[in-house]
Amino acid sequence: MSAFFLLLVVVAAGAVLSVQAAVNGRLGQTVGVLRSSLLTFVVGTVVTGLLIVFFEPAHAVSLLDVPKWQLGGALFGVVYMIVMVGAVPRIGTAVATVAVITGQLGMGMLIDNFGWLGNPAIELSASRLLAMACLALALVFMYRSNTRRT
């Protein structure tokens, strides 16, 4: 798979996350934040389980054999889901999404720069800092446009 095609797939996945946030936000208002989040994880567990059974090749290492800190990553998805289900109805899908991306970019740049969590180090550059500043500015403008209409 070419890097450009992979980039397009990742952008599409980001679009799907925004749709998920909007749908789950509405569901969370109706049935509650935690129930909405639970539904997402139950459906995700079933679908992923089926994908593993039918498509996942065998691996030499099991989940029980990896360093235990790597298993902790699963908890971050729970935090993300609960925060988004609660935030989207209050601040809107676009602002919540840009806020998440701002946090992702900031942490991603730190992980890259320092090579944390076993990832290759990618030096922090002026263009990366400028991208972060532009995204933070976009978040400010989008948030301020929401507060003006209320």
N, C-alpha and C positions, 0 to 999 in steps of 0.2 A: 504494500500500500504506500503510495507516494505521500510525502510530508504534506503537500498541499491538500490532497484529498482528506488526509487525517485531520488537518486543520478545519476543513469544512464540516466534517463529522462532529468535531468538538463544538463548533459554533452551533450546529443543529441541536446538539445535546443541551447546550445552554438555553436555546429557545424552548426546548421541551421543559427545562426546569422552571422557566417563567410561567408556562402554562400550568405546570403542576402546582406552583405557588398560588396562582390565582384560583384554581379549582379547590385546592386544599384549604385555602383561606376562607372561601365561601362555606365549604363543608365544616370547617372548624367553628364558624359562627353558628351553624345549625346544630351540630352534635357535640361540640367541644373540641378544644385544641388537642387534647391527649387522645381522644377517640379517633379523630381524623389522622393523627400521626400513626396510631396503631394500625389503622387500615392500610396506610401506605406501606408499613413494614411487613405486615402479614402478606399482602399481595406481592410485595417484592421478594419475600422469602419463598413463596410458592413458585413464582416465575423463575427466580434464580435457581431454586432446587431442580426444577425441570430442565433448565438449560445445562446444569451440571450433569444431570443424569444422561441427557441425550447428546451433548456436544463437547463437554470439557474433557480434554485428554488427560490421561493419568500423569501425576506428578510424583517425583521421588520423595517430596517432603509434604507432610500433612499439616493441617492447621495446628495440630497439637505439638508439632515439632519446631515451629518458628519461634523466634524470640518473643516473649510474652508482651513486650511493649508494642509490637506490631499489631497485636489483637486489639489494643486500645483505640485504634483508628476507627473502629466501628461505632464507638460512642460519639464521635464527632458528628456523624450523620444524624443521630438522635437530637443533638443540640440544634443543628441546622434546621431540621424539620419542625421542631417545636417552636423555635424562634420565628421561622417564616410563616407558619400557620397563624401564629398570634399577631405578627406584624403586618402582613399584607392587608387585612381589612382596615387597619388603622392608618397606614402610610401609603398604601397603594402598591401594586405589583412592580411598577417601574422603579420607584424609589427603593423599595426593599431589595430588588435585584441589583441595582447599582451599588447599594450599600454592601451587599454580600460580595460583589465583584471587587469593590474597593478593599474590603478586608482580605479577600483571596489574593489580590495582586500584592498588597503590602506584605503579607506573610510569605507569599511565593517568592518575592524578591529577597526577603531575609533568608529563606531556606536556600535559594540559589546562591546568594552571596557567600554564605558561610558553609555551604555544603552539609547542612544539617540533615539528620535522619538517613544518612547513607547516600544522599544524592550528590551528583557531581557539582562542584562549585562553579558558578557563573558570575563573574564579577559585576558588581553594581556599576552601571554606567550613567552618564548624564541623560541619555535618551530614555533609560528606564525610569529615572527620577522624574523626567518631564512627563512621561506617560502617566505616572502615579499622580502627579500634580493635576494633570488634565482630568483624570478620572475623579479625583477629589473635588475639583471645581464643578464637574458635571453633577456630582451628587448634591453639592450645595445649591446649584441652580434648580435642579429638579425638586429638591425638598422645599425650597423657597416658593416655587411656583405652586406647590400643593397647599402651602399655608396661606397663600394669598386668596385662594378661592373659598376659604372657610370663614 
